Amino acid sequence: MGAGKGLSRVLVPVNGSALDDDIVSLACEMVNHKKGTVWVLYVIEVARTLPLDAEVPIETARGEQVLQHLEALGKSKKCKLEGEILQARSAGPAIVQEAVDRDAELLITGTDYQEHYGSPTLGELVPYLLKRSPCRVLVYRGAQPAPVPASA
């Protein structure tokens, strides 16, 4: 993506976190210059003890609620946004396959601030996407929480 050029195909995996609005808004800003499309993907990870196409009504309802909210956000930003719920064993490979299938130019993923043994970490999904994605990946990390004051 050169200076002044927008994108036309951006994939945004979401999970219902507080970061979803931020990353979808960012994706909309990036595609609006070329009247492109933002694909919002909500992946339901299905346990191996269940068939992959098992009905998971609670998770499906949650995904539908998240997508409805984000579709309304996209509409308010005059952004062409398409949402999809996908069931998979693992989110990482499912997201990468969607990026391939849709010929995405960019994948925007959000992650909350996390620490492991006192050091910031990106968890498991983000490194997988960085390593395996066929397109560019933009990571949007949430803010570090304010430190808790020590008791006197």
Contacts in CASP RR format, 6 or more apart in sequence:
PFRMAT RR
TARGET T0000
AUTHOR 0000-0000-0000
METHOD contacts of the structure
MODEL  1
MGAGKGLSRVLVPVNGSALDDDIVSLACEMVNHKKGTVWVLYVIEVARTL
PLDAEVPIETARGEQVLQHLEALGKSKKCKLEGEILQARSAGPAIVQEAV
DRDAELLITGTDYQEHYGSPTLGELVPYLLKRSPCRVLVYRGAQPAPVPA
SA
1 7 0 8 1.000
1 105 0 8 1.000
1 106 0 8 1.000
1 136 0 8 1.000
4 33 0 8 1.000
5 33 0 8 1.000
5 34 0 8 1.000
6 30 0 8 1.000
6 31 0 8 1.000
6 33 0 8 1.000
6 34 0 8 1.000
7 30 0 8 1.000
7 31 0 8 1.000
7 34 0 8 1.000
7 36 0 8 1.000
7 105 0 8 1.000
7 106 0 8 1.000
8 31 0 8 1.000
8 34 0 8 1.000
8 35 0 8 1.000
8 36 0 8 1.000
8 37 0 8 1.000
8 105 0 8 1.000
9 31 0 8 1.000
9 36 0 8 1.000
9 37 0 8 1.000
9 39 0 8 1.000
9 102 0 8 1.000
9 103 0 8 1.000
9 104 0 8 1.000
9 105 0 8 1.000
9 106 0 8 1.000
10 27 0 8 1.000
10 30 0 8 1.000
10 31 0 8 1.000
10 36 0 8 1.000
10 37 0 8 1.000
10 38 0 8 1.000
10 39 0 8 1.000
10 104 0 8 1.000
10 105 0 8 1.000
10 106 0 8 1.000
10 107 0 8 1.000
10 108 0 8 1.000
11 38 0 8 1.000
11 39 0 8 1.000
11 41 0 8 1.000
11 95 0 8 1.000
11 98 0 8 1.000
11 99 0 8 1.000
11 102 0 8 1.000
11 104 0 8 1.000
11 106 0 8 1.000
11 107 0 8 1.000
11 108 0 8 1.000
11 135 0 8 1.000
12 23 0 8 1.000
12 24 0 8 1.000
12 27 0 8 1.000
12 38 0 8 1.000
12 39 0 8 1.000
12 40 0 8 1.000
12 41 0 8 1.000
12 107 0 8 1.000
12 108 0 8 1.000
12 109 0 8 1.000
13 40 0 8 1.000
13 41 0 8 1.000
13 42 0 8 1.000
13 43 0 8 1.000
13 91 0 8 1.000
13 95 0 8 1.000
13 107 0 8 1.000
13 109 0 8 1.000
14 20 0 8 1.000
14 23 0 8 1.000
14 24 0 8 1.000
14 40 0 8 1.000
14 41 0 8 1.000
14 42 0 8 1.000
14 66 0 8 1.000
14 67 0 8 1.000
14 70 0 8 1.000
15 42 0 8 1.000
15 43 0 8 1.000
15 66 0 8 1.000
16 42 0 8 1.000
16 62 0 8 1.000
16 63 0 8 1.000
16 66 0 8 1.000
17 110 0 8 1.000
17 112 0 8 1.000
18 112 0 8 1.000
19 110 0 8 1.000
19 111 0 8 1.000
19 112 0 8 1.000
19 140 0 8 1.000
19 142 0 8 1.000
20 66 0 8 1.000
20 69 0 8 1.000
20 70 0 8 1.000
21 70 0 8 1.000
21 73 0 8 1.000
22 110 0 8 1.000
22 140 0 8 1.000
23 108 0 8 1.000
23 109 0 8 1.000
23 110 0 8 1.000
23 140 0 8 1.000
24 38 0 8 1.000
24 40 0 8 1.000
24 70 0 8 1.000
24 73 0 8 1.000
24 74 0 8 1.000
24 81 0 8 1.000
25 73 0 8 1.000
25 77 0 8 1.000
26 108 0 8 1.000
26 138 0 8 1.000
26 140 0 8 1.000
27 38 0 8 1.000
27 79 0 8 1.000
27 106 0 8 1.000
27 108 0 8 1.000
28 38 0 8 1.000
28 73 0 8 1.000
28 74 0 8 1.000
28 77 0 8 1.000
28 79 0 8 1.000
28 81 0 8 1.000
29 77 0 8 1.000
30 106 0 8 1.000
31 37 0 8 1.000
31 38 0 8 1.000
31 79 0 8 1.000
31 80 0 8 1.000
32 77 0 8 1.000
32 78 0 8 1.000
32 79 0 8 1.000
35 80 0 8 1.000
36 80 0 8 1.000
37 80 0 8 1.000
37 81 0 8 1.000
37 82 0 8 1.000
38 74 0 8 1.000
38 79 0 8 1.000
38 80 0 8 1.000
38 81 0 8 1.000
38 82 0 8 1.000
39 81 0 8 1.000
39 82 0 8 1.000
39 83 0 8 1.000
39 84 0 8 1.000
39 98 0 8 1.000
39 102 0 8 1.000
39 104 0 8 1.000
40 67 0 8 1.000
40 70 0 8 1.000
40 71 0 8 1.000
40 81 0 8 1.000
40 82 0 8 1.000
40 83 0 8 1.000
40 84 0 8 1.000
41 83 0 8 1.000
41 84 0 8 1.000
41 86 0 8 1.000
41 94 0 8 1.000
41 95 0 8 1.000
41 98 0 8 1.000
42 63 0 8 1.000
42 66 0 8 1.000
42 67 0 8 1.000
42 83 0 8 1.000
42 84 0 8 1.000
42 85 0 8 1.000
42 86 0 8 1.000
43 85 0 8 1.000
43 86 0 8 1.000
43 87 0 8 1.000
43 88 0 8 1.000
43 91 0 8 1.000
43 92 0 8 1.000
43 94 0 8 1.000
43 95 0 8 1.000
44 56 0 8 1.000
44 59 0 8 1.000
44 60 0 8 1.000
44 63 0 8 1.000
44 85 0 8 1.000
44 86 0 8 1.000
44 87 0 8 1.000
44 88 0 8 1.000
45 88 0 8 1.000
45 89 0 8 1.000
45 90 0 8 1.000
45 91 0 8 1.000
46 52 0 8 1.000
46 54 0 8 1.000
46 56 0 8 1.000
46 87 0 8 1.000
46 88 0 8 1.000
46 89 0 8 1.000
48 89 0 8 1.000
50 56 0 8 1.000
52 87 0 8 1.000
52 88 0 8 1.000
52 89 0 8 1.000
53 87 0 8 1.000
54 87 0 8 1.000
56 87 0 8 1.000
60 85 0 8 1.000
63 85 0 8 1.000
64 85 0 8 1.000
67 83 0 8 1.000
67 84 0 8 1.000
67 85 0 8 1.000
70 81 0 8 1.000
70 83 0 8 1.000
71 81 0 8 1.000
71 83 0 8 1.000
73 81 0 8 1.000
74 81 0 8 1.000
75 81 0 8 1.000
84 98 0 8 1.000
86 94 0 8 1.000
86 98 0 8 1.000
88 94 0 8 1.000
91 125 0 8 1.000
92 125 0 8 1.000
92 128 0 8 1.000
92 129 0 8 1.000
92 132 0 8 1.000
93 132 0 8 1.000
95 107 0 8 1.000
95 109 0 8 1.000
95 125 0 8 1.000
95 129 0 8 1.000
95 133 0 8 1.000
96 128 0 8 1.000
96 129 0 8 1.000
96 132 0 8 1.000
96 133 0 8 1.000
96 134 0 8 1.000
98 104 0 8 1.000
99 107 0 8 1.000
99 133 0 8 1.000
99 134 0 8 1.000
99 135 0 8 1.000
100 134 0 8 1.000
104 134 0 8 1.000
104 135 0 8 1.000
105 135 0 8 1.000
105 136 0 8 1.000
106 135 0 8 1.000
106 136 0 8 1.000
106 137 0 8 1.000
106 138 0 8 1.000
107 129 0 8 1.000
107 133 0 8 1.000
107 135 0 8 1.000
107 136 0 8 1.000
107 137 0 8 1.000
107 138 0 8 1.000
108 137 0 8 1.000
108 138 0 8 1.000
108 140 0 8 1.000
109 125 0 8 1.000
109 126 0 8 1.000
109 129 0 8 1.000
109 137 0 8 1.000
109 138 0 8 1.000
109 139 0 8 1.000
109 140 0 8 1.000
110 126 0 8 1.000
110 139 0 8 1.000
110 140 0 8 1.000
110 141 0 8 1.000
110 142 0 8 1.000
111 122 0 8 1.000
111 123 0 8 1.000
111 125 0 8 1.000
111 126 0 8 1.000
111 139 0 8 1.000
111 140 0 8 1.000
111 141 0 8 1.000
111 142 0 8 1.000
112 141 0 8 1.000
112 142 0 8 1.000
113 120 0 8 1.000
113 141 0 8 1.000
113 142 0 8 1.000
113 143 0 8 1.000
113 144 0 8 1.000
113 145 0 8 1.000
114 120 0 8 1.000
114 121 0 8 1.000
114 122 0 8 1.000
114 123 0 8 1.000
115 121 0 8 1.000
116 123 0 8 1.000
120 144 0 8 1.000
122 139 0 8 1.000
122 141 0 8 1.000
126 139 0 8 1.000
129 137 0 8 1.000
130 137 0 8 1.000
130 139 0 8 1.000
END
